[in-house]
């Protein structure tokens, strides 16, 4: 999405995927999307969607109140301002340390490895 909004900044793309609150929607707007789509969150919501929309609108109102000092009154006032911070995944700097395991714990969800002498066949 970031690549598309960077290549065509005058177009309104729609962000979709993982939107259930305004923080996620804001990420798409900051990357340049003009709209966001909500599907799964609306289907999973107990009230079949209306509460998700209410939360998104409430989040937008709160966000705009917090950024009133920046002069932001609507989505267009901040749409796309983070396009310049997008980098290719291959350009992300990663720690050199041996303890870094691509962001995953080495024994996540499993028991710690047992010493050889206690392992039985």
ChimeraX attribute file (.defattr): number of C-alpha atoms within 10 A of each C-alpha:
attribute: neighborCount
match mode: 1-to-1
recipient: residues
	/A:1	15
	/A:2	22
	/A:3	14
	/A:4	14
	/A:5	19
	/A:6	16
	/A:7	10
	/A:8	12
	/A:9	17
	/A:10	10
	/A:11	13
	/A:12	15
	/A:13	20
	/A:14	15
	/A:15	23
	/A:16	16
	/A:17	14
	/A:18	13
	/A:19	22
	/A:20	20
	/A:21	19
	/A:22	20
	/A:23	14
	/A:24	16
	/A:25	23
	/A:26	23
	/A:27	17
	/A:28	25
	/A:29	25
	/A:30	19
	/A:31	26
	/A:32	31
	/A:33	26
	/A:34	19
	/A:35	16
	/A:36	17
	/A:37	13
	/A:38	19
	/A:39	14
	/A:40	13
	/A:41	18
	/A:42	17
	/A:43	12
	/A:44	12
	/A:45	13
	/A:46	11
	/A:47	10
	/A:48	11
	/A:49	16
	/A:50	12
	/A:51	14
	/A:52	23
	/A:53	16
	/A:54	12
	/A:55	14
	/A:56	21
	/A:57	14
	/A:58	14
	/A:59	17
	/A:60	19
	/A:61	15
	/A:62	13
	/A:63	17
	/A:64	19
	/A:65	14
	/A:66	11
	/A:67	13
	/A:68	12
	/A:69	9
	/A:70	11
	/A:71	11
	/A:72	15
	/A:73	15
	/A:74	13
	/A:75	17
	/A:76	14
	/A:77	13
	/A:78	19
	/A:79	21
	/A:80	21
	/A:81	13
	/A:82	15
	/A:83	18
	/A:84	10
	/A:85	8
	/A:86	13
	/A:87	11
	/A:88	7
	/A:89	7
	/A:90	7
	/A:91	8
	/A:92	9
	/A:93	7
	/A:94	10
	/A:95	11
	/A:96	7
	/A:97	7
	/A:98	6
	/A:99	10
	/A:100	12
	/A:101	10
	/A:102	9
	/A:103	9
	/A:104	8
	/A:105	10
	/A:106	12
	/A:107	9
	/A:108	8
	/A:109	7
	/A:110	7
	/A:111	7
	/A:112	9
	/A:113	8
	/A:114	8
	/A:115	7
	/A:116	7
	/A:117	6
	/A:118	7
	/A:119	8
	/A:120	5
	/A:121	3
